């Protein structure tokens, strides 16, 4: 029998967390699922654990491949998925038992192409729900999907820019359920992180939301996002991040041009580029970056003087920001690298305290 949902799990050296993840998937209220576990060249006991689980439950399909990164692992899973719907779960995370049953029921009953749920951020000592400040259920149909979801993924407009730390809250793939035909009929795949550095989820969702005719948001935190995995691909210093992000911005810009999107989408992209100086800055001051303070400030100065970034800042409306962010992005707009660096240190310290 054809599975209702194909759940794709990309796996690389997560022996410590893998059992927790698989147990949560095997405990789903929805039983008609397949779990496509793609071992991406793990060097720890991950593959052994997968094989043991697959013997106990035939719904786990183990795929073993050489290391190619999370995008290639997910793409392999898409290729093999046979379910009516596709979901993604990261191997250090876990989900509530009712997650896929509830999301599938909404997708079928209300005939929507993509369903998204809220999520919990899990730390070693506490949990914190991601606040989307939306009703319990929101449905977008037709052009609303592009204006309310796709455009939001590309970048913020107007009052949305007041919360730059929430820029990519909508971009995650693991909080969503997709009709398989949306992905397969349009050949949508993940872009290699070697090219774009981060945000492979956001790119994937920009494309799926362009083609989706309907989108449903459920304000229920079914997904648990584990924030304490220091080996995650989102941690550490990325020396080529600036060049990778310019590849990312160009990729989005080319997609918008190809689809003849109106100027609001390009304005949103300009705002994303401005707000992403926060990410570039935090990457530069990363503990894993062994450069001197002088060289870190020099690198900050280099990207603040970049022609594309300067162009984007010409259009950024600073008055939309709360006072702290207004000062921070004023430093970026004025290319005041030393002030930008000092504010980054404060922001980074504050993030650790409130985490």
Order of alpha helices (4+ residues) and beta strands (2+ residues): beta-alpha-beta-alpha-beta-alpha-beta-beta-alpha-beta-beta-beta-alpha-beta-alpha-alpha-alpha-beta-alpha-alpha-alpha-alpha-alpha-alpha-alpha
